[in-house]
Amino acid sequence: MSELPYGAGGYLSSMRESGSRGTDTTTRLELHFCKRGEKMADKKVVIYTTPTCPWCHRAKDYLSRKGIAYTEHNVAVDREAAKEMIDKSKQMGVPVIIVDDEVAVGFNEAKLDSLLA
């Protein structure tokens, strides 16, 4: 799949459909974001979000401004990602941000800075 422009230098890296004949089909999008021309952190960042969550938008904007690449999972439409988020964080609220193996629940700049350092 070719890279598609998205926002501040992000791109759609993969799209996968799941489901079988006769069942609902869901599409799982994995979005990776970074500012063009900036060095990304060497850490793996995953953020679990919903489209209507203002703190999720703030967290994604913050990561993008810092030039941090991340993978986003929309738990409003992806039940597998929602289960994964709950298993990892023991929480049902969003955003849940995972930096390498460290979990941050909610958007807290100081916590994210320490995890990304």
Order of alpha helices (4+ residues) and beta strands (2+ residues): beta-beta-beta-beta-alpha-beta-alpha-beta-beta-alpha
